Structure formats: structure tokens, C-alpha cells
Amino acid sequence: MNKKVLIITSAGLAIGFAEALIYYNLGKNSENEKFKLQVPKGAELLKTTGIIIATSLATAALSYIIEGALTEKQELIPIPA
């Protein structure tokens, strides 16, 4: 596996999980006076983790494709003097 893809996927997982927890807690605490940090349990945690993994892999794949397109070596054609 490409090292860059692994790094991007890992970073995406970490940031994605933090982002998901923020949104989850904003929703759970929307009607509460006190903010209470919670982590989803059971099936909801598995569903959230699955979405995070899928989006992280998609981000890594797209990054890999874009990088490949931008760094593709162009064939040099000599110009006669």
C-alpha cells in the first residue's frame, strides 16, 4: 500500500471521528442546559465508524488520483535551435 494513502487515510479517520463526535454531541445536547460529552454506543457507534472509514478511504483515493494527475511526467520534446 502506498505510504501517502495510508497517512491520508489515518489522518482522515482521526479527524473524521473527532468531527463525528462533535456533531453527535451537538445533536444530543441541543435541548439540554448542560453540555455533556457522550460517545455513541452499539449499532450507532458501528454505523458512525463505518461512515468515517468509507469517507476516509474515499478521501485518500481521491487525493491519490489528484496527486497522480498533477505530478504525471510530461514527455519532453526537444525544440530545434
C-alpha positions in Angstrom: 0.0 0.0 0.0 1.2 3.5 -0.8 2.6 5.3 2.3 0.8 8.5 1.4 -2.5 6.8 1.1 -2.0 5.2 4.5 -1.1 8.6 6.1 -4.1 10.4 4.4 -6.5 7.6 5.5 -5.2 7.6 9.1 -5.5 11.4 9.3 -9.0 11.2 7.8 -10.0 8.6 10.3 -8.8 10.6 13.3 -10.3 13.9 12.1 -13.5 12.2 10.9 -14.0 10.6 14.2 -13.5 13.8 16.1 -15.8 15.6 13.8 -18.5 12.9 14.1 -18.3 13.1 17.9 -18.7 16.9 17.8 -21.8 16.6 15.6 -23.2 13.7 17.7 -22.8 15.7 20.9 -24.3 18.9 19.3 -27.4 16.9 18.4 -27.6 15.0 21.7 -27.2 18.2 23.8 -29.4 20.6 21.6 -32.2 20.7 24.2 -30.1 20.3 27.4 -29.0 23.2 29.5 -25.6 21.5 30.4 -23.4 20.2 27.7 -22.4 16.5 28.4 -19.8 14.8 26.2 -21.1 11.4 25.1 -19.9 8.6 22.8 -22.4 6.7 20.7 -23.0 3.1 21.7 -23.7 -0.2 20.0 -25.1 -0.1 16.5 -24.9 3.7 16.3 -21.2 3.6 17.0 -20.6 0.9 14.4 -22.7 2.8 11.8 -20.8 6.0 12.5 -17.4 4.2 12.4 -18.4 2.6 9.0 -19.2 6.0 7.5 -16.0 7.5 8.8 -13.9 4.6 7.3 -15.7 4.9 4.0 -15.2 8.7 3.7 -11.6 8.4 4.8 -10.9 5.8 2.1 -12.7 7.9 -0.5 -10.6 11.0 0.5 -7.4 9.0 0.3 -8.3 7.6 -3.1 -9.3 11.0 -4.5 -6.1 12.6 -3.1 -4.0 9.8 -4.7 -5.7 10.3 -8.1 -5.3 14.1 -8.0 -1.7 13.9 -7.0 -1.0 11.4 -9.8 -2.7 13.7 -12.3 -0.7 16.7 -11.1 2.7 15.0 -10.9 2.4 13.0 -14.1 5.7 13.4 -16.0 5.2 15.2 -19.3 7.2 13.9 -22.3 9.8 16.5 -23.2 10.0 17.3 -26.8 13.3 18.9 -27.9 12.9 22.2 -29.8 15.5 22.6 -32.6 17.5 25.8 -32.3 
